[in-house]
Amino acid sequence: MFEIVSLKALMASKEEVRPALRVIPVVVVPLPAQGHLNQLLHLSHLLAARGIPVHYVGSASHNRQARERALGWQPESPGHRPIRFHDFILPPFPSPPASTHAPLAHLLPLFDAAALHFRSPLAALLRSLTTSSRRVVLIHDSTMAFAVSVAASVPHVEAFSFHSVSAFSLLLYYCESRGKPPDDPSIAKLNIPDIPNNACFTEQFLDFLRRQHESTAADSGRLFNTCRGIEGRFIDLLAREPQWRTQKTFAIGPLNPLSITKRTGCGPRHPCLEWLDKQPPASVLYVSFGTASALSDDQVVELAWGLEASRQRFIWVLRDADRADIYTEEGDEGKQKPKKSQEERLGRLDYDRRVERVGRVVRGWAPQLEILAHPSTGGFMSHCGWNSCMESMSMGVPLLAWPMHSDQPRNTLLLTRVLRVGITARDWARRNEVVPAAAIRDSIVRLMVSEEGKEVRARATAVGGVARQATTEGGTSRADFDAFITHITK
């Protein structure tokens, strides 16, 4: 399924593979953060399944991370090409732990380093591919738009931007940036509160985003991990944006695998899945806040009490946010545990023993897609990163929204006000406060056992059906994906 190659080896073997390279190769450039690595790896699998040669680029550490956390893909079928991973070298850069006060600040040195030091090897890779192919297609994360200028420097390369956020969130981001609300009466009726960009991002990260987004005007088109049945009107509104009117937009999601069985995971089955097997249908709340966010010690304790007080079954993933390199000594993938102060406070509560009949605390990596696909999972308390949102919606699982930063507060509005497949657990307007255990307990009960929760679950089931149908023959995402394949191979 995966193949690691060096640029030197690729160039040395080009005569040998020349006949196969009549098919247009695709080079994929993700942002080196889990939610972005994951979505673009899903897309790479879908392209490879169509016989497209895919070259996935990043540092050795992040390519390893993407491969080891991959989940749900079956072995290659006939015609499926292996994904080639290219390990680009990064010089040393700071890798501090995540901060609750400066979201993503711990990853910004990594992003800056990648945007600077990937330019030369990316250009070399593109040039090597164009020597044996009439065209090369570059798909870059929208936050890695330095790749557009690299593509422009190499003849016969066409660039496309991949947006790893919702169309709704991106539309509101643009509107806030220019100080004007969306020009659409259907959105005005939603009474959407103002969410300033500088409340979602640090000023340093906003500067990084501005530098990247300014480069995307040279793209030929844009790809979204969403479907028109969920976000059609927002996709159409984005298409009216001045910088988008000459570009094609392809809504091709959900990208994640939609059929997960006990045998599709990588390696041995996680113990929490064995526990899930023994629980009643739709009875377990899955609790996870992604890989880039940190909870304060006080908030961890309130969450622990709230989960216990709700008397609902749960799986709680309690781990530190990913460092820039998860394989360093401080953030080794297999040993990544919550910081000592949090563990000590839960230990004093004797928490694991107290909740062992109804809950499990997972310290480390958890197989999220398998958990969401499990019939015993009935809800997802989430930070509402778009990767998690799409995985949850595609499995028909309602969300308990706990937004922290970035696109998450706007995704929360989409989930709770537009699609109504979720309930708010953390009020964004009070984001600087600790959510008390009683409020956490009440929101869990609302989602899992109240009449309101039943209605939300029914809508989540319906939205899940819409998302899955979009990828089938005759569905909108399948049609857009087919159109994209036709465009890049013509």
PyMOL commands that set and color helices and strands:
alter all, ss='L'
color gray80, all
select helices_A, chain A and resi 7-12+14-17+20-22+34-49+60-68+108-117+119-130+142-144+146-152+167-178+185-188+197-200+203-213+216-218+228-239+242-244+271-277+297-310+329-331+333-335+340-348+351-354+368-373+386-394+408-418+428-430+437-448+451-470+476-489
alter helices_A, ss='H'
color red, helices_A
select strands_A, chain A and resi 2-4+26-29+54-59+83-88+136-141+157-163+221-224+248-251+284-288+313-317+359-362+377-382+399-401+422-424
alter strands_A, ss='S'
color yellow, strands_A
deselect
rebuild
show_as cartoon
